């Protein structure tokens, strides 16, 4: 495939992590490279041309234009180029032209990083050399120079939007929720970008009750593998290939809530009490990982043991301590949508939940959290610049409780530091557990806000929370 780009005139738009990787890769393979950017970086290689990137004026004539994920390919400046049969591509498309290693693709609105890293962890423990990249970790292009038995790529909708020829051994679209609509324009457009992952995939993992995880008919695969939760087996009829071809009882892996276990061939396979990840969504993630891993290592025991040893990713629903009180670090929830995703896993449970929240809300509306007050969130302990916003929604909820005897109350506290918040959460949780109403408690740091008003970043916030918890429960 070197001939495809050698001596070709290729533009790279953007010079972030992806742009730099593309420039270096293209140079190494004999292309004539021009960087299009808002300003000329000091570290640009001397043999790379530069042109000012204007978001409105048409770009010049190139054999290919590689667009970084953060650049919208539907901007006016690309219209003339595309209309003249110019080819806009992603770094993943460039990777696809050169890749010869079996590759697995993971996409979805939520959970794709966890599944990507968990799958890589499991495959490594079964003896494979695994490369990980794409939207997480290393650029996919860097993996081409590594000695790998298999590559696992996390793929964003931005990357898939300009990817046309990526061949995958296995792929999964985990879920779809409102995101990036400012770029894609509609949920349908967003879904269609995500579904590009299925275009040249040999085996697709489908989650039975998540219709978006099924391939459209035009991307008919050689094989479909189904996983499901027995609690969520109902699916609506639609025109997707998967629904049309779905035979009864075809699921490779099934989660049974009554046993809190994942079954394989009608026999217990994974005891979910042994998982180090929290929440039903992570049970589904575990089933996806197991289903793919068993395609590469048929002996189930090493797969199961590797799954049990996966501790999750830092600051993403990470269990810091467990017992009568479970302490969870979800510091990466820097916006309301992320906090809602963490909280929704508790909707059907009966624990007493204390939410530690607050920081810099970046002008965002936090009122969507109000629907969870009382039923899911019993107490909010707020910190930071915009703590008052949480006080406001609790006050609104209290007013609702005053006129609706069915509504359950939620209590609000404001403290000055994260350490004060953990100490107060411990005191409140211990008090709640003394009653007969609650048998367990959860303290969840899911701030729904950025951290920079009090911390270096969300990692610093999460690390300080974990340190404070360990100091309390040691």
C-alpha positions, -999 to 999 in steps of 0.1 A, spaced: 0 0 0 30 23 1 24 31 -36 -10 45 -27 6 75 -8 42 76 -21 49 109 -38 12 118 -34 3 154 -24 -15 149 10 -28 175 34 -32 169 71 -57 191 89 -49 197 125 -17 191 145 -28 175 177 -19 139 187 -36 125 156 -23 151 132 13 147 144 10 109 140 -4 113 105 23 138 94 51 115 106 36 84 91 31 100 57 66 114 56 80 80 65 61 65 35 73 90 10 43 114 7 45 151 1 29 165 32 13 199 38 -1 208 73 -33 229 73 -36 246 107 -46 278 124 -9 286 130 24 271 121 38 250 150 74 255 160 82 217 159 69 211 124 94 190 104 113 211 79 102 190 49 65 196 56 47 224 39 23 247 57 -9 265 47 -32 285 69 -64 266 75 -94 288 69 -128 273 81 -146 290 52 -124 294 22 -120 262 0 -89 241 6 -65 235 -23 -61 205 -45 -46 174 -28 -47 137 -36 -60 131 -1 -69 152 29 -65 136 63 -89 153 87 -82 151 125 -112 139 146 -117 173 162 -122 190 128 -157 188 113 -155 175 77 -188 192 69 -174 227 72 -177 249 41 -140 249 34 -142 212 24 -172 214 1 -154 224 -30 -127 197 -25 -153 170 -20 -174 182 -49 -143 178 -71 -140 141 -61 -114 149 -35 -111 122 -8 -114 132 29 -101 104 51 -94 98 88 -63 84 104 -82 52 109 -87 49 71 -50 55 66 -44 27 92 -67 4 73 -48 8 40 -16 -6 57 -29 -30 84 -25 -67 81 -31 -77 118 -65 -91 130 -83 -61 145 -112 -56 168 -133 -24 168 -152 -10 198 -175 20 196 -205 34 215 -216 65 233 -205 52 267 -182 24 280 -160 20 249 -128 28 267 -136 4 295 -144 -24 270 -113 -17 250 -90 -18 280 -107 -47 296 -105 -67 264 -69 -59 259 -62 -70 295 -80 -103 290 -63 -111 257 -29 -103 271 -36 -127 300 -44 -154 275 -9 -150 260 -15 -127 230 5 -97 220 -21 -69 219 -19 -34 205 -44 -8 218 -51 25 202 -74 47 182 -95 70 203 -76 59 234 -39 55 242 -16 53 211 -25 65 176 -36 36 155 -8 44 131 18 38 158 5 2 161 15 -6 125 52 -6 136 45 -29 166 46 -67 167 10 -76 175 -11 -108 174 -43 -87 175 -51 -50 177 -80 -35 197 -92 -1 185 -115 23 203 -133 42 176 -152 74 179 -180 86 156 -156 113 144 -131 87 133 -157 64 118 -173 93 99 -144 93 74 -134 56 75 -145 35 46 -124 4 42 -115 -7 77 -117 -45 79 -124 -59 114 -125 -95 127 -149 -84 155 -168 -53 162 -194 -40 187 -215 -8 190 -222 -8 227 -250 18 230 -262 51 216 -273 82 236 -275 119 227 -240 132 221 -221 152 195 -254 164 179 -238 198 173 -216 180 148 -238 152 134 -270 172 134 -294 144 143 -294 111 161 -299 93 128 -267 108 114 -249 100 146 -261 64 144 -251 61 108 -215 73 116 -213 47 144 -226 19 121 -197 24 98 -179 1 122 -199 -28 107 -192 -21 71 -164 -47 66 -167 -67 99 -166 -105 99 -183 -111 133 -205 -86 152 -213 -88 189 -250 -78 194 -265 -69 228 -300 -83 225 -320 -54 240 -299 -26 225 -312 -23 189 -284 1 179 -259 -27 185 -274 -46 155 -260 -41 120 -281 -26 93 -291 -49 65 -266 -34 40 -237 -44 63 -246 -81 65 -218 -99 84 -206 -135 82 -215 -141 118 -236 -126 147 -229 -133 183 -257 -123 208 -253 -115 245 -282 -105 267 -296 -99 302 -325 -121 312 -340 -90 328 -340 -70 296 -349 -96 269 -378 -77 253 -369 -61 220 -390 -41 196 -396 -51 160 -377 -31 134 -361 -36 100 -325 -43 111 -309 -75 99 -304 -88 134 -341 -87 143 -350 -104 111 -325 -132 116 -327 -136 154 -334 -172 163 -348 -179 198 -324 -187 226 -294 -179 203 -275 -159 229 -238 -168 235 -239 -154 271 -268 -145 293 -268 -125 326 -293 -138 352 -300 -113 379 -314 -139 402 -280 -156 403 -260 -124 397 -240 -145 372 -233 -147 335 -243 -181 320 -227 -199 290 -244 -229 275 -270 -227 303 -243 -232 330 -228 -205 353 -197 -190 337 -189 -157 354 -198 -149 390 -206 -112 389 -199 -109 427 -163 -114 418 -162 -85 393 -142 -54 403 -164 -32 382 -196 -17 395 -231 -15 379 -252 -34 355 -237 -16 325 -204 -31 334 -220 -66 335 -230 -60 298 -195 -47 291 -181 -79 307 -203 -101 285 -191 -83 254 -155 -87 264 -159 -124 272 -178 -131 240 -149 -117 219 -121 -131 241 -136 -166 237 -132 -162 199 -95 -159 204 -89 -183 233 -113 -213 236 -102 -223 271 -127 -203 293 -108 -205 326 -80 -180 317 -106 -157 303 -127 -157 334 -97 -153 357 -84 -123 336 -119 -107 338 -119 -111 376 -85 -94 378 -95 -63 358 -98 -34 382 -114 -9 358 -101 25 347 -91 52 372 -118 78 380 -146 60 361 -170 43 385 -140 30 402 -146 12 435 -123 27 461 -135 7 491 -164 -17 496 -183 -31 526 -215 -18 542 -206 14 525 -193 13 490 -171 43 479 -170 50 442 -147 74 424 -164 88 392 -144 120 391 -143 118 353 -180 128 353 -172 164 344 -206 171 330 -242 164 338 -246 137 312 -217 117 326 -230 120 361 -264 108 350 -248 77 334 -231 68 367 -263 74 387 -287 55 365 -271 22 375 -286 27 409 -322 33 398 -335 -1 406 -315 -7 437 -324 0 473 -291 14 487 -288 47 505 -269 70 482 -248 101 490 -237 121 460 -206 143 462 -209 168 435 -199 203 425 -171 223 410 -172 244 378 -204 237 359 -191 256 329 -225 274 326 -244 242 321 -279 234 334 -278 207 360 -316 204 363 -316 169 346 -303 155 379 -335 167 396 -354 136 384 -332 114 405 -335 133 437 -352 113 465 -356 80 446 -319 75 437 -301 103 455 -309 107 492 -282 132 500 -261 157 480 -229 170 496 -217 198 474 -184 215 470 -169 241 447 -178 272 428 -212 261 416 -224 243 447 -253 267 448 -268 251 416 -272 218 435 -288 237 464 -313 252 440 -324 219 425 -328 203 459 -349 233 470 -371 228 439 -374 192 447 -384 200 483 -412 223 470 -424 193 450 -424 171 480 -445 196 499 -473 192 474 -468 155 466 -468 131 495 -454 103 472 -422 122 464 -392 113 486 -370 140 501 -334 147 493 -311 165 518 -284 191 508 -252 200 525 -224 224 515 -188 219 526 -155 236 518 -132 207 509 -134 173 494 -120 158 526 -148 175 546 -173 160 520 -160 124 526 -161 128 564 -197 141 563 -207 114 538 -193 87 562 -212 102 591 -245 104 572 -241 69 557 -235 53 591 -266 70 605 -287 57 576 -275 21 581 -286 22 617 -322 22 604 -340 -9 591 -348 9 558 -313 5 542 -289 -25 544 -261 -8 524 -249 26 514 -231 41 485 -210 73 484 -205 84 449 -181 111 437 -197 120 404 -193 158 403 -212 168 371 -187 196 370 -152 204 359 -125 203 386 -103 233 378 -118 256 404 -103 235 432 -80 209 416 -54 204 389 -77 182 369 -103 155 373 -75 129 380 -62 150 409 -98 153 423 -102 115 420 -69 108 436 -76 131 465 -110 115 470 -95 80 470 -68 91 495 -95 106 518 -116 75 517 -87 52 525 -78 74 554 -114 70 567 -118 33 563 -82 21 570 
